[in-house]
C-alpha cells in the first residue's frame, strides 16, 4: 500500500468522545503518519495516542501544550516507518523517518503558526532556520496561520507585509508547495460569517521532490474542527497509460530521416487521401515505437552506459597509462555524452513546454522539477461535480467523463433566430476569396508559424515533425487537404480530439475550476489554422467597433482604456449610471451549432465554407485526459473547442448578435449608454466586448435595465450561451438611488468598488499602489526561489525577461506604476537573479544600475522597469498620432479634442479613473524623440505641431505666434512657391 500522511489542526483532543470520533475519521484514510496540531494535551501519553490512532503499537513524538493551549503530536505506523531522530522548535515538531520497505530517509516538520504579528515574524525566521538546517528531503506541513496571496482568504483583510515575508522565506529556501485539491480554503470561522482562509499548507524541498515525484494533497471534510484535514499521498501512483507522442529529440538523429524515407515508400490502403494519411500516421506510430526501442534506445540508459564507460577508462588510467586508442575513446565518449545530454534536455523541455528558455544551457534539472510540479498541479484526487464529491482516480475519471458526455449534448433541437438585426455582410469577391484552393505556400505558412513544443492531439505528432519532415510527407498531406477542399469531410480518426482539463486556480474544488482545452489531431488543426487565417481577413468588416477581440489591429488594452475613460466621463458629469459586467457561463462550450451556421449564412459565408466548418468542427469524437490518461469516447452536439484556432473568430461572430441587439435598442431610444464627452453628449457607448468579457452601460432607469435583460434572454435563447446573473456584477456609478433595487431587477450583485475587467481593476484609482499588489504576487510566484536554484545565471536572466514580458508589462501598458511598486518588483528580480545558489544567495555580484546597462556597456541588459513603463505609455501617443480611423482614437479625440491632428488635448484633471490623463503627461518626453515629417504639409499645423525637431513654433516663439494672422495655418498654407 502506498504511504500517506494526514496533517490536521484538530482544535483540541481533551474530550474523550471527540478523540473517539477523530479516531474513526482518521481510520477511514489509513494514513501511515498523522500530524495533529493544537492537541491541547498538557502531557502526551501512550493512552492518548492510542485513543486517536486505535493502536497501542504506534510510534509517536509530541510537543506538550502550555496551559491547555497549542500542542503538536506526530504518530506513525511502525510497520511502515521508523523514527531516526526528532527535534523540537518554538513552533514546530520535526521527525526524521526511514521507510521500512524502500529505506528512503526524509524529514517531516509539523508546524503551528502563532497569532501575534511579532511572533509570526519569529515563526518565519524559524522556518528559514529549519530549512537551512535540514540536509535530507524535507516536508513542512501544518497550520501556518499565514496566507501567501489575496486569493487565499475571503473576509477580513490580511497583512500584506507578512505575506511578503512569508513568500520571501519560501522563495529563498527554494520550497515547492504541494497543490491542494478538494477545497479552495482550509479554515472557516465557525460563527456563520463569510470568513475563509487557506492557512493550512504543505511545502517540500527539492530533495523531497526527487524522492516522491508523484506526491499529491487533498483537503478532507471539515468536521470536528474549523480546519480541513490535509491528506498527503507520498508513494508511487498507479501505472498511467499516457497517450503516445512524438519526441522532438528523435529529429536530432539522422537515422530517423533515413528510416522515415523508407517507411514512406510503403503503400497504405484505404478510401480517400485523408483516411490514408490517418492510416499512415497510425502505421508510423507503430514503426517509430519499434525504432525508438531497437535503434534510438532509452536516453537515460544510454547516458548511464556512456558514463560507465568513461568511469571505466578513468579508473584504468589511474592504474596504468592509457593507450592512444583509449584516449581517443574517452574523448569520443565525452562528445557522445554531451550530445546525449542535449537530447535529454530536449526531452524534458518538451514535457514542460517552457518556451522562454533556450536549449543548451544545462537546465535539465530545472525541466525535471517543473515537470514534477506540473504533474502535481494537474493531478485531480477529488472533485465536486454538480454537488457530488468524487474521490479516487477511477471515480474522478468516471464522474468527469459522465459530466462532459452529458454536458456536450444539445438539449434544444431548434433555436429561434432574429431576422431584424442589421448585420454586416460579405460581398461576392470577399466570399470568393474564402473559397480559393489551399496553396502550398498558404499551408507552409500555417505550419511554419506553429509551435513545435505544443502538446499534440490523439495522433501524437508534433508540429516539429511536420516542419522537419515536410519534404518526405508533403505529397500525402497536400492530397489530403485537396480532398478536404472538395468534399468538406474528414474521417473520425482525423477529427478525434482530447479534452485536456487545465486548473484555473491553485486549489481545485469543483469541476467549474477546470478549463477544458481541446488537443486536436495534427491534420485537423492544420486545416483549422488555414481557415482561421482566411477568416481573420474578413472579420474586420463583419465585427462592429464595440468588439475588440479577434480582429486585426484591435487590442485588449484599447477596450480597457475605453472602459476607464467612459467611467471617468460619467463620474465627471455627476450623472448617475449603471455598468453591467456580464459573466457568460462556459462561453465557448455552450455555443449552439445551429445558431453558428445560421449566423454564418446571414453574414454571407458560402455554403461550402460552412461545410468545411462542419467537417472540421462538428463531427468530433472526444476523449478526456484525466490525470494523464485518456478516458471515455463520446460525441458532442454543441460548443466551440478551446484550443481550436477557428474558435475565437467564430465566437466573435456569435457575440456580434448580442452587440447588434444592444445597438438596435440604442437606435430605437430604449437604452442610453455612457458618453465620452458627457457634456456634449458625444461618443455614446452602450456596450463594450472583448470576446465574452462584456460591459453594458446604461442610465439608472428601470425601463432600460428591463430592455437590456430582455435582450440577454433573447440572446440566450438564440445562441445557447447562458448569462450567469449570480456571478455578473452591477457597478453603480455616481449617486444612483436605491442601487439594490436595480440589482434585484437584473438579478445580480452590485458594488460601487472596482471590478476586474480584462485583468484590470475597472473603477480603481489608477495611481493607487494597491492595484499593483496582484501583479507583484504573480511576479513573485513566477520568479520562485526554487527556479533560481536550478537555473544557470543565463537561464535566470532569460526567465526574468520572460516574466517581465508577461506580467507587469500588461499593467505598464496602461498605468503609470508608483515608485514603491517598481522598487518591490526590482527587489524580486534582484533576489531571483542573485539568489540562485549557496550561502551567497543574497549577495549581489554587480551593482543593479550596471545590470540594467546594455551588454555592449558591460551590463546584463536587464530592462529598467521605470523606463519600460514610460516607453509603453509613450507608445499610446505614437498610436494616437498614427492610428487614424481606429475607434479608440475617435473616442479619445471626442473626450480630449485638440487643434492638432497629431496629439490630443493634454488633460490635468479627472476623478482618478482617467488613464489617458496620465498618458498625456508624457507628451513632453514624446516630442523630444519624435517629430512630424510634414510631407505636403496639409495635415500639419504650422504653429502647433512639432514638425521641426524638438520645437513647437508656438512654444518657441510665443510672441510671434500670438500675432500670427492665421494661428491655425497648415504648413502647406505657408510654404513658398517651391514647396519648401
N, C-alpha and C positions, 0 to 999 in steps of 0.2 A: 504494500500500500504506500502511495506517495506521501511523504511527510507534510504536515501543515501546522500552522500555529495560529492562535487566536490572541488578540490583544484587546482589552476591554476596560474602560472606566466603569466599574460596577456601582459606584456611589454607595459603598458600604456593604459589608457582609457580616455584620454583627448579629443580625437576626437569623435564628436557626431555620425558620421557614423559608426565608429568602435564599439561604445557602442551598437548600434542597431544590428550589425552583431553578436557581442558576445551574446547579449540577445537572438537572435534567435537560436544560437548554444546551449546555456545553457537550453533553453526552451525544447529542444528535450529530455533532460535527466530527467527533472522534479525532480531535486535534492532538498531535504528539507533544506540543508545547503550548502552554497557556500563560499569558502575562496579564495579571489583574492589577488595575490601578485604583487608588482610593479605596483600599480594602477596609480602612478604619480599624485594623487589628492592632491593638497595642502590643500584643505578643503572639507572633505566629507559632503554630504548633502542627504536629503530625495530624492531630484530630481535626483542626480547622481545614487543612489542606485536603484531607480525606473527605470531609463534608462537602467539598466542592468538586474534587476530582473523581470521587467514587471509588478510589483505590488507596489502600494503605501502603502501597509499594511505589508511590510516586516520589521522584527526587524533587527537591524544592529549595528555593532561596528567597529571602524576604527582607524588606526594609520595614520596620515596625512603624505604626502610626504614632503621632505625638498628640496626646490628649484627644484621642479618637478622631484625629484629622490626618488625612493623607494615608500613606502606606502603599507599598508595592510588593507583589508576590509573583514569583515565576515557578511553575511546577511543570514536570515533564515525565514522559513515559520512559522508564529506564531500559525497556526493551529496544527502544529506537535511538535514544541519545544518552550520552553520559556527560556529566559536568566535568570540565577540566579545571576551571577556576572561576571565581566570581569577584566582582568589585562593586563598591557602593559609592555613589556620589551624593551631592546635596539634593539632586533632582532625578536621579536615575539608579537603576539596578542593572548591572551587566553580568551576564553569564557566558562563558566560553563553552561551546558544545562540540562534541565529536559524534558524528553519525555512526552508529554501530555497524551498519552494512557496508557503507562506502568509505568510512573513515574520514569523511570530509570534516574539516575543522573550521568553525566560524563562531562569531560572537553575536549575541542578542543583547541590546540595551533597551529596557522598557523605561520610558520617561513619564514624569508627571510635572508639567509646567506650572509655575506659580501664577497667582492672580495679580500681585503687586507689580507695578511698572518697573521699579528698580530691581526687583527680584527677577523679572523677566530678562533684563539685560544680563544679570549674573548667570541666568539659566542658559542664555545664548552663548556666553563665553565658556560655560561648562561643556556645551555640545561641541564647541570648537576644540577644547582640550581633549574631549573624549575621542573625537575623530583622529586628531593628530597623534594620540597616544595608543591607538589600536592599529596594529600592523597586519592583522588577519582579516578575512572577509567579515564585514560588519553590517548588521541590520539594526536601525534605530526606529522604534515604534512606540506609540502610546498617545497620551493626551498632552499635546504641546501647549495648549491654551494660547496659541498664536495662529494667525492666518497669513497667507502669502500674497493674496491679491484681493481686490474689491469683489471679485466673483465668489469668494469663499465665505461670504456672510450675507445675511439679509436681516435687516432690522437696525440695531444700534451701530453707529459708525465706529470703525476701528482706528487705532493709532497707526498712521502711515509710517512714522519713524521706526516703530517696532517691526513693521512689515519689511522695511528696507534692511534693518539689522539682521532679521531672520533670513531673508533671501541672500544677503551677503555672506552669512555664515555657511549656508548651503552651497553657494557657488564657490567660495574659497576652498572648501573641503571636497569639492567635486562629487557631491552626493547626487544620486538619482532618486526621484520619488516614484514609488510604485503606484501606477494609476489605479483609481478606485472605480468599481462598477457597483451598481445596485442602489446608489443614493447620491444626491448632489451634496448633501451635508451630513455630518456625523453627530451633531448635537442640536437639541431643540429645547428651548426654555419650556418648562413644564406647566406654565401658567396660562396656556392657551394663546399667548401673544405670538405675533408673526416674527419670531426671532430665531434664526437658524445660523449655524456656523459649521465650517469644516475645520475643526481643531484637532481631530484625531487623524494621524497620518503615519506613513512608514517610509523610511529612506534607506537606501543601500549604497555602499561604496562600490567601486569598480571591481574589487576582488569578489564581492558577493555576486555581482552581475555575471562574472565569469563562472562562478561556482554553480549558481542556479539561474540559468539563462531564461527559463520559462516561468519564473515566479509571477504570481498574479494576486490581486487583492479584491475582495468584495465586502460590502457592508451588509451585515446580517440585520435581522429585525430588531428594532429598538424597543425592547421590553425590559422591565425590572430596573431600568436606568434611563436617564435622558441622553445617553450616548449609545451610538451603534457599536456593537462588537465588530472588529475587523478580522476577517478570515484571510490569512495569507497562505497560499499554496506554494510549496517550495519545489517539490520533486518534478521529474520529467513528466510531461503530459502524455496522453495517449498519442500513439503514432498518427501523424496527419498525412493524408494523401493530397499533397498540394498539386494543383494543375501544372502540367509541363510548360516550360517556357524556354525560348531560345536564349542562350547565353552569349552576350556580345563578345566575350573573350575568345570564343571559337573563331571569330573573324580575324584574329591576330595570327592564326595558324594557316600557312599557305596550303597545307594538305587538305584543309576543308574545301577550298575552292576547286582544287583538282578533283576531289571526290564528288562535289556538287555537280560539276560539269558532267561527270559520268552518270550520276543519278538522273540528271535532267534529260538524258538521251533515251531513257526508258519510256515506253508508251504507257499512257493512262487511259483506261476505258471509261466510258460514261457518256451520257447525252448532254450536250451543251458545254460551252467553253468554261462557264463559271463553275459548273459541277466538276469538270475535270480539274480545274485549278484547286478546288477544295479537296479533291481526292489526292492531287499532287502534294499539297501541304500535309495531308494525313500520312501519305507514304514517306515524305521527307522526315516527318517527326519520328517514325519508327527507325529509319535509317540513321538519323543523327543520334538517337539514343544508343544504338549499337556502336556507331563510330566513336562517340564520347567514351564508351566503356572500353573498347578494344584498341583505339588508336590514340585519342587525346589523353585519356586517363583522368583519374581523380587528382585535382590540382593540389590538394593538401598532401596526398600520399606522395606525389611527385616531388614536392618541396622537401618532405621528410627524407626521401631517398637521396636527394642531392646533398642535403645537409649531412646525412650519414656518411656518404662517400667522401665529402670534404673533411669531415672529422677523422675518418679512417686514414686518409692520406696525411692529415696533420699529425696524427699520432705516430705514423710511420716516419715522418720527418724528424720527430723528436728522438727516435731510436737510431736513425741512420740517415745519411744524405740521400735526398730524393734524386732520382734519375731525371734526365731532361724530359723524357716522355711523361713522367709523373708530374713534373712541374707544369707541363702543358695541359695535362689532365685537370689539375686543380684550378688553373686559370680558366679553362673551358667550363668547369663546373660552376665557378663563380659567375660567369656570364650567363649560364643556364639558370642559376638561382635568381639573378636579377630579373631575367625575363619572366620566370615563373611568378615572382612576387608582383610584377606588374600585372600579370594576368589575374592573380588573386585580388588585386586592388580593383580591377575592372569588375570582377565578380561581385565584390561587396558593394561597390558603388551602384551597380545595377539593382541590388537588393534594396538599398535605402533610397535610391533615386535623388541623391543630393546633387543638384545640377550646378551649384555655385562653385564647387571645389574642383580644381584641376587634378588630373591624374599625374602620377609620377612623383608625388610629394611624400611618399611613405606614410599614408594616412589609413592603412588597412585596419588598424586597431580602432580608429575613430568610426569607420564604417561598420565594424563589427558591433560596437556598443550601440550605435544608432539603430542598427537592425534589431538588436535585442529590445531596445527601448520602444521601437515602433511596434514590435510584436506584442509586447505587454500592453501598450496603449490601445491596440486594436482588438485585444482579447476580450471576449464577452462571456463572463462566467455566469451572470444572472441579468435578467432584464424584465421589465414590466411591459406587457402587451395588452392593451385595452383592459387594464385593471387586474390582469392575472400575472403573477410573478412566476417566471421560469428560471430554474437553476439547473446547472449541469449542462455540458456541451450538447449532449444529444437532445435534451428537452428544449434548450435555447434554439438549436438549429430547426427543430420541428416547428416550434412556435413562430419563428421568423418566416420560414417558408410558407406556412399556412397563412400568415398575415398578408404577405405580399401576393400570394396566389389569389386571395380574396380581394385585396385592395385594387389590383390592376384589372379587375373585371369592370366593364362599363355597365352601370345599373340602369341607365336611361337609354332606351332603344333609339329614339329620335328626339332631338332637341329643337326648339324654335330657333329661328334666325332672323334678326332685324333686317327689314328691307328699305328703311327710310334713312339710313345713315349715309353721310357723304364721305365715301372712302376714295382715296386717290387710286387711279387705275394705270396699268401699263399700256403703252401704245403697241402697235404691231411690231415695230422694229425692236423695241425692248424685249417683247415676248419672244421674238425670233432669236435674239442674241442668247437667250437662255437655252435654246434647243440645239446649238451647234454641236457638231461631233466632238467627242473628247480627243483633243490633240495630245500627242506625246509630250509636247512642251508643257501643256497645262497639267498633265499627270505628273511629270517630273517636278514641276514647281511645288505641287502639293506634297510630294514625297520629300523633297529637299528641305522644306520648312517644318517637317515633322520631327518631333523629339524622339531620338532613338532610345532614350532611357525610360520612357513612359511604360507603365505596366501594360502588357499585351492582353488581348482578349482570349477567347477559348482556343483559338488555333495556336496560340503561344508564340507567334513570330513577331519580332520587334521591327521597328522601322529601320533600324540599322541593317538588319538582314536584307530588307528590300533595297536600300540605297547601295550597300556594298556589293550585292549580288545582282544588281539590275541588268548588266549585260547578259547574264545567264537566264534570267527569268522574264525579261521584258516581253518577249513574244507571247507567252501564255497569259500574262497579266493584261496586255493590250487586247488580246482576243476576248477575254472575259469582260472587260469594260465595254468593248464594242458591242458585245452581245447584250449587255445590260442596257445600253443606249437604245437598242432596237426593241427589246422585249419589256424592259422595266421590271423584270422578276429576278429573284435570286434564290438559290437552294437554301433550305433551312439550316444546313450546316454553315453557310456563309453568314446568315442573319442571327445565328445563335450568339448570345452575349452573356457576360457575367454581370451580376448586380453586386458591386462591392460596397459594403457598409462602412462608411467613414464617420467616426465620432465627431460631433460638432463641438464638444467640450471635453474637459479633462475627466469628469465623472459622468459615466453613462448610467442613467437610471431607467429611462423609458425608450421604447422604440422610436419615439419622436426625437430623441437625442442623436439619432443616426441619420446620416445623409446618404441616400442610395445613388451611387455613381456607376454608370454603365461602362464596362470594358468591352468594346466591340471587336468583332473579328477584323483582321487586317484589311481584307478587300472591301468589306462593307464600310469601314471607316475611311478608306481611301476615296470611295465613291462619295461619301458624305462630305469629305473635305472639298472635293471638286464642286459639288453642288452648293456648298456653303460659300465658296468664293464667288460663284456666279450670283447667288442671292444677294451678297453684300453690295454688288454693283447697282442693284435696283432698289434696295431698301431706302436710300435717302429720298427717293421720290414718293414712296408708299407710306413712310412713317412721318407723322407730324412733329413739329418742333418740341412739343411737350415731352416726347420720349427721347431720352439721351443715351440709351443703350443700343449696342449692336449696329450703330450707324457710323460709317467712316467720318472722321472729323469732329465727332461729338465725344466729350469726355465726361467721366463721372464727377470730376471736380467742378465742371460747369453747372451740373444740376445742383450740387451743394451750394455753390456761390449764389445761384438764383434763389434758392430757398432761404438762405441767410438774408439776402437783400430784400426779399419780399416781406419777411418778418420784421426787419428793421423799418421798412417804409410804413408798415401798418402801425407799429408802435409809435412812430414819429407823428402819424396823423391823429393819434389818440382816439381812433375809432375802433370799437370792439370787433373782433372777428374770430373765426374758428379755423383751425387746421386739423384735418383728419389724416393720421398716419395709419395706413391700412396694413394689415398682416394677412397675406394670402397663404392659406394652408397648403403645404406641399405643392407649390405652384406648378413646376414642370410636370410633376407626376399625375396631375389631375386633368390635364387638357383633353377635351373631347376631340377625338379624331374627326367626327362628323363636322364639328364646328371648324376645325382646322381646314378641311378641304373645301367647305363652303366659303370660308374666308379667302382662300387662295383663288377660287373661281371668281369671287366677287371683285377682286382687285386685278383680274386679268391674266392669271397664270395659265399657260396652255394645259390641256388635258394630259398630254404626255408627261409634262413636268410633274403633275400631281401623281401620275402613275409611278414615276421614279421615286417620289417621296413614299408612296405606299410600299414599293418594293424594298426600299432600304430600311424603313422605319416601322411599318405596320404589320409585319409578319414575323416578329422575332420570337424565338424561344429563349427563355431566361433561366439561368441557374444562379443561385445566390451564394456568394462567397462569405462563409461564416467561420471565423477562427481559422482561416487559411484553407478551408476545404470548400469545394463546390457542392452545393446541396440543392436538391429539387430540380424540376424540369417543368416549367409552366408557360402558358401563353399569356399575352397581355391584350387588353382591349381599349386602352387609353394611355395618355401620357406622352411626354417628350422626354427622351433619355438625357439625363445629366451626364455630360461627358461626350455627347454626340456633337460634332462641330455644327450641324444644322440647327440644333435645338434653340440656341439663343435668338437667331434670326426669326425662326418660325414663331417663337413665343412672343417676340416683339410685335408681330402681326396680329396675334390674338389680343394682346393688350391694347392694340390700336382700336379695337372695338369699344373698349371702355373709354378710351380717350375721345372717340367720336361721340359716344353717348353724352359725356360730360360737356363737350363742345356744343352739342345740339341744345342742351339745357341752357347754356350760356347765351347762345344765339337767340333763343326764344325768351330770354329775360327771366328765366326761372331761377337761376342762381347768378350771383355776382362774386367774382374772385377778388384776389388782392391785386393792388395796382403798384407798379414800380414807382410811378410818380403819383402818389395818392391825392395830392392837391390838384393836379391837373387831370386826374382820372385817366392816365395813360399807362400803357403797358400792362393790361389786365392778364392775369394768370389764374385760371381756375384749378389747374392740376399740374402736377409735375411727376414724371415717371422715370425710373431707371430700372428697366426690366420689370420685376414685380414690386419693387420698392416705390410706393405710391403716396404722394401727398395731395390732398384735396383742400382747396381754400374756398371759404365762403363767408358771408356775413352772419352775424349772430341772429339768425332767423329760423324759426321752427319750420316754416314752409320750405326754405332752402335745404335744411337738413333732411326733410322728408323726400324732396326731389332727388337728392343725392342717394339716399337709401334705396329709393325705387330703381335708380339706375344700376346700383350694385346688385340688387335682387335680379334684375333683368340680365345683367352680365353673367351672373352665376348660373342662371338657367340656360343661357346660350352656350357658355364656354365650358361648364363643368368645374370651374375654379370656385373655391369656397372662400369667402371673406371671413376670417376668424375674428369676429367682433370682440370676443373676450380678450384677445391679445392686441387688438387695434387700440389706438390711443387718440383722444381728442385733446388738442392744445388750445386753451383759452388765451386769446391774445387781447391785451388791454382789459378794460373794465367790463367784462362780459357779465350781464345779470343772470344769476342763477345758473352757473355752468353745469351743475349736477343734473338739471332738467334736460339740457341739450344732450349730455352724455347718455342719459337714460333713454331719450328718444332714439338715439343712434344705436344704443345697446353696447356701449364700450366704456372703458375707464377714461378719466380725464386728468389733466395736470396743467399747471402753469410753469412747470420747470422744463429744463432741457430734455429732449428725447434724442435717441440715437437714430440718425438718418444717414445711410450710406457710410457708416463708420464715424461720422462727425456728430458732435453734440449740438444739434439744432436748438437754438434758444439760449445757449450758454453765452456768457460774456467772453468775447473772442480773445481778450487779453488776460483772462484768468489763468493762473498756473494750474488749477485743478483739472482742466481739460486735458492736460498732458500726462496725468497720472497713469491712465491705461496704456499709453504708448510707452512710458518708461517701464511699466511692468512687463509688457510684451518684449521689449528690447532686452530686459534682464533675463527673461526666460530663454530667448534665442541665443544669448551670449552666456549661457550657463557655464559655471566653472569647470564641470567635468569635460566639456568640449575642449576648453583651453588646454587641459592636461593631456589630451590625446592628439592634439594637432601641433604641427611644427609652427614656427613663427610665421612662415609664409601662409600656411593654412589659416592661422588665426587672423591674419590681415585680410585674407580673401573673405572669410566668413563675416568679419566686421563690416566690410564694404557691402556684402550681400544683405546683411541685416539693415544697414542704413538705407539701402535702396528700397526695402520692402516695408519698413516700419515707420520711422519718423518722417521719411520723405513725403509720405501721404499727407501728413498734417503740415509739414513745412510748405507744401504747395498751396496752402490756403491761409494758414495762420502765422503770425509773427510770434516766434517762441520767446518766452521770457528768459532772461539770462539764467535764472535759477534752474529752469528745466534743462537748458543746454548744458549747464555745469553737471547736473545729475547724469545726463546721458554720456558726457565725456568721462565722468568717473567710472561708469560701467565699461566704457571702451578701454580705458587705461587698465582697469583691473583685469579685463579679459586678455588683453594683448600681453601684458607683462606678468600675468598671474598664472601662466601655464604649468609650471613645474617647480618642485623643490622648495627649499626653505626661503629662497629669494623670490617667492611668488608675488610679493607686494613691492619689490624693488624695481622702479623704472630704470631702464638702461639708457634711455635718451630723453632729453627734455621734450615735453609734449609739443611745444611750439615747433621744434625742429622736426618732430614726427609728422607734422602737418605740412611741411615743406615738400616740394616735388622731389622725385628721386634724382633728377639732374642736379638739384641743390643740396643733396646729401640727406634728404628726408625719406619718409616711408610712404608719402603720398596719401596719408590719411586725411579724408576730407574734413575741412573746418566746418562744423555744424552751423555756426553763425553765418558763414559765407554761403553755405548751401541753402539755408533758409532765405537769405536775402536774394540770392540768384533766382530761386523758384518764384518768389513774389514778383521780382522784376520781369520774369518771363510773361506774367499776365499782361504787363504793359506792352511788351512786344506783340503778344497775341492781339491785344486791343488795336494796335496800330496796323496790323497786317491781316487780321482775320475778318475781313469785310464780308458782310452778308450773313454772319452767324447770328443765331437767335440771342445768345447770351450777351453779345456785344450790343445788339439792338436794344435790349432791355437796360443794360448799364448806361448807354448813351441817353436813354429816356430819363433815367433817375438822376444822372450826373451830366447834363448837357454842357457842351463846351463849344467854343467857336472853332476849334481846330478839328480836322478830320483824324488827327493822329494821336490825340490824347483826350481823356475825359476830364471833366472838371475835378480839380483837387478838392477833396472834402475834408472837413475838420471835425464834423460832429457826427452824432449817431447815438443810439441807445445801447451801445455795447454789442449789438449783433451785426453791425456792418463790417463785412470782411473787406469790401472794396475801399473803405476809408483808410484802413491800414496799408493796403496795397499802393494807393496813390501817394503815400508818403515817400515812396521810393522813386518818384519821378526825377528828383534831382540827380540821384545816382544813375538812373537810366539814361538821361541825356548827356551824362559825362562820357558814356561809352558808345552812344548811338547818335547818329544824325540822319536827316532825311535827304536822300538823293532827289532833288527837285524834279528831274526829268523835264517834262514840258512845263511844269510849274503850275498847272491849272488846279491841282488838288493841295497845293502848299501855300499856307498863309505867309506873306512876306514878313510881317512883323511878329507873328505869334508862334510860328513853328521853328524848330531847331534844324534849319536846313544848312546852316554854316556850323561846322564842328565846334561844339562847346559854347555856342552862342544862340540866344533868342534875342533878336534885334530889339524887341520892345523892352527887354530887361537890360540889355547892354547900353541902349541909347534911349532911355525913357523920355527925355525932353523932346527929342526929335519925333518919337512915336506919338507923343501927345498932341503934336500939331500937324500930324500927317493928314492930308486931305481925305484919304481913304484908309482908315485903320484896318479894314477887312480885306484889303487888296491882296490878290494872289501874286505869286512870283511871276506868273505868266503875264499879269496885267502890267507889271513894271519892267519887264525885260526890254532891252533895247532892240533895235531893228535886226541885229544879227542873231538874236535869240539867246544872248549871253547875259 
